[in-house]
Amino acid sequence: MNSELYLSDLEAKPAALRSLAGALRAESPFERLPHGLTRVLFLGMGSSRYAAGVAALRLRAAGIDAYADYASAAATYPAAEDTLVVPISATGSSRETLDALERYTNGPSFLAALTNNPGSPLAQAAGLVVDMRAGEERGGVACRTFQHTLALLLALETHLTETDRDVPGLLERAAEATEDLLDRRDEWLPLTMELLDGDRGVYTIAPAERLSSAEQSALMFREGPRRPADACESGDWSHVDVYLTKTLDYRALLFPGSRYDAQAMEWVRERGSTVVTVGAEVKDATAAVRYVHDTDPDVALLTETLVAELVAAYWWSAG
């Protein structure tokens, strides 16, 4: 792992997104999926599972039976002809994900693997291989692959629900949003770093529909600069994390959009906690980071983790 190369990986996000958009315009990677699928099972660990959790929620909201499980779970849904199993691993070699596939490789379920390494063991076991097209992450941290996993899962949702969402167009707007945050980092990054720099870690909060943003952001703080960080769902915050504001120097990164944001902010105001929002202004927040297209929830889903990723990159470089 290398902090300078990690920063370079982040700076390459817009170009990688535009490349993926072009590939999706040319051909959908999911056209070869069989017909008659009634259930989708995502399997993965870490960032892969974070992205899958949001994808499964979106598919259920559209009426499709979908679940995202830890690949390490001892048991989950059995193989069935109507079940699409989607193992996700950027390297294609995650031990837990490969172990989980043993339950499905000889069964009737169709396997569609998402990986950034089409020559990996995961790819060799699948009936369909979907290349993340994120390029080499030389910093050793899953950042572009996380973003591309979300993008491709949105493309899968569009295919399965037979909707006319313009996913390539969405990716191009996300590239513009990502570029905007990168180009203007001197305006927002120093203050954000200062406000989040406490001795008790960073807490990240997001609505269920974008919970992956909080989970990935917390992971970036842990993985690069090795700082304590944890994620929480916005509504659940008032039931599980509110207690920390009573005794800690509580500093949080909030991804707005939940109907329960105001409920959480009542406690923040009462207890003088520090909250930086990403993508919208929220009453009583200490600061807000805005970017182009941030009123589009799907653009936010694909873009907003860059704020935490950049903070983590600069903290990491500073040692």
Buried (B, 14 or more C-beta within 10 A) or exposed (E): EBBEBBBBBBBBBBBBBBBBBEBBBEEBBBEEBEEEBEBBBBBBBBBBBBBBBBBBBBBEEEEBBBBBBBBBEEEBBEBBEEBBBBBBBBBBBBEBBBEBBEBBBEBEBBBBBBBBBBEBBBBEBBBBBBBBBBBEBBBEBBBBBBBBBBBBBBBBBBBBBEEEBEBBEBBBBBBBBBBBBBEBBEEBBEEBBEBBEBEEBBBBBBBBBBBBBBBBBBBBBBBBBEBEBBBBBBBBBBEEBBEBBEEBEBBBBBBBBBEBBEBBBEBBEEBEBBBBBBBBEBEBBBBBBBBBBBEBEBBBBBBBBBBBBBBBBBBBBEE
